[in-house]
Amino acid sequence: MSSRSKLGLAGFILLFVGVFAPIAQVPVIGNIPFFRSGQGEGVGLMGLALVSLGLVLARRYEWLWLTGLGCGGLLLFAFVNVRQAQTWVASELADHPLAGALGVAVRLQWGWAVLGLGVACLLACAAMNRDSAS
């Protein structure tokens, strides 16, 4: 297996695992994984990850630009939504007597790093030169 294939496979694995990793923590609710964030991004990201796996197995690396950028776009969209939720919760709790005890209500979690690394691996695989990919 070439290093390019290994990198693409690593991107798929990181995205697959990252979809089920926590991306946010909310008091009382707990950790929220990307797959169950309430929108459709988790399903879309899983679909793009599976397509990426198929492209890697078929050695059609140039198409990973499309799936990698698609995954990155979904991540960016979800990240902006989570940040907006953080801002909204902070503004709603500003005058609440328990605001100090709750601290920042919506906290980002480690799943973002796993997902970001997965996207980076897919894009790096797509960018690799055929000559250096052996």
BELFENZI-V280073 format. One record per residue. N is the residue number from 1. PHI is phi in whole degrees, 0 to 359 (* if undefined). PSI is psi as a letter, one per 30 degrees, with the letter a starting at -180 (* if undefined). NEAR is the number of other C-alpha atoms within 12 Angstrom. Layout:
n:N phi:PHI psi:PSI near:NEAR
n:N phi:PHI psi:PSI near:NEAR
This chain:
n:1 phi:* psi:k near:13
n:2 phi:286 psi:l near:19
n:3 phi:295 psi:e near:22
n:4 phi:294 psi:e near:32
n:5 phi:296 psi:e near:32
n:6 phi:298 psi:e near:24
n:7 phi:294 psi:e near:34
n:8 phi:296 psi:e near:46
n:9 phi:295 psi:e near:36
n:10 phi:297 psi:e near:30
n:11 phi:299 psi:e near:39
n:12 phi:299 psi:e near:42
n:13 phi:298 psi:e near:27
n:14 phi:297 psi:e near:33
n:15 phi:293 psi:e near:45
n:16 phi:298 psi:e near:35
n:17 phi:291 psi:e near:29
n:18 phi:297 psi:f near:35
n:19 phi:297 psi:f near:41
n:20 phi:261 psi:g near:28
n:21 phi:276 psi:l near:27
n:22 phi:290 psi:k near:27
n:23 phi:253 psi:f near:35
n:24 phi:210 psi:l near:33
n:25 phi:235 psi:k near:25
n:26 phi:238 psi:k near:24
n:27 phi:305 psi:k near:17
n:28 phi:74 psi:e near:10
n:29 phi:281 psi:e near:13
n:30 phi:101 psi:a near:17
n:31 phi:281 psi:k near:24
n:32 phi:242 psi:j near:30
n:33 phi:282 psi:l near:33
n:34 phi:300 psi:e near:41
n:35 phi:294 psi:e near:31
n:36 phi:247 psi:h near:23
n:37 phi:285 psi:f near:28
n:38 phi:100 psi:f near:15
n:39 phi:250 psi:a near:19
n:40 phi:256 psi:g near:18
n:41 phi:297 psi:e near:28
n:42 phi:297 psi:e near:32
n:43 phi:294 psi:e near:23
n:44 phi:298 psi:e near:27
n:45 phi:294 psi:e near:40
n:46 phi:296 psi:e near:33
n:47 phi:298 psi:e near:24
n:48 phi:295 psi:e near:35
n:49 phi:295 psi:e near:41
n:50 phi:293 psi:e near:28
n:51 phi:297 psi:e near:31
n:52 phi:299 psi:e near:44
n:53 phi:300 psi:e near:34
n:54 phi:299 psi:e near:21
n:55 phi:293 psi:e near:29
n:56 phi:294 psi:e near:36
n:57 phi:295 psi:e near:21
n:58 phi:274 psi:f near:16
n:59 phi:59 psi:h near:25
n:60 phi:255 psi:i near:23
n:61 phi:298 psi:e near:35
n:62 phi:297 psi:f near:25
n:63 phi:283 psi:f near:25
n:64 phi:293 psi:f near:42
n:65 phi:302 psi:e near:29
n:66 phi:295 psi:e near:24
n:67 phi:289 psi:e near:39
n:68 phi:296 psi:e near:42
n:69 phi:291 psi:e near:27
n:70 phi:297 psi:e near:27
n:71 phi:298 psi:e near:42
n:72 phi:298 psi:e near:31
n:73 phi:296 psi:e near:22
n:74 phi:297 psi:e near:33
n:75 phi:296 psi:e near:39
n:76 phi:298 psi:e near:20
n:77 phi:300 psi:e near:21
n:78 phi:294 psi:e near:32
n:79 phi:297 psi:e near:27
n:80 phi:298 psi:e near:15
n:81 phi:296 psi:e near:23
n:82 phi:294 psi:e near:30
n:83 phi:296 psi:e near:21
n:84 phi:295 psi:e near:16
n:85 phi:295 psi:e near:23
n:86 phi:300 psi:e near:23
n:87 phi:297 psi:e near:18
n:88 phi:296 psi:e near:16
n:89 phi:297 psi:e near:23
n:90 phi:298 psi:e near:22
n:91 phi:288 psi:e near:16
n:92 phi:290 psi:e near:16
n:93 phi:268 psi:f near:20
n:94 phi:304 psi:e near:18
n:95 phi:258 psi:g near:11
n:96 phi:281 psi:k near:14
n:97 phi:297 psi:f near:11
n:98 phi:265 psi:g near:14
n:99 phi:302 psi:e near:17
n:100 phi:294 psi:e near:13
n:101 phi:289 psi:e near:12
n:102 phi:281 psi:f near:18
n:103 phi:64 psi:b near:18
n:104 phi:281 psi:j near:25
n:105 phi:291 psi:e near:30
n:106 phi:254 psi:j near:29
n:107 phi:248 psi:k near:29
n:108 phi:286 psi:k near:28
n:109 phi:239 psi:l near:24
n:110 phi:288 psi:f near:23
n:111 phi:299 psi:f near:30
n:112 phi:299 psi:e near:32
n:113 phi:294 psi:e near:23
n:114 phi:296 psi:e near:29
n:115 phi:296 psi:e near:43
n:116 phi:297 psi:e near:32
n:117 phi:294 psi:e near:29
n:118 phi:298 psi:e near:40
n:119 phi:297 psi:e near:43
n:120 phi:299 psi:e near:30
n:121 phi:295 psi:e near:38
n:122 phi:297 psi:e near:46
n:123 phi:291 psi:e near:33
n:124 phi:294 psi:e near:28
n:125 phi:297 psi:e near:40
n:126 phi:295 psi:e near:33
n:127 phi:278 psi:f near:23
n:128 phi:297 psi:k near:24
n:129 phi:285 psi:k near:14
n:130 phi:304 psi:e near:17
n:131 phi:291 psi:e near:10
n:132 phi:265 psi:g near:12
n:133 phi:266 psi:g near:20
n:134 phi:275 psi:* near:14
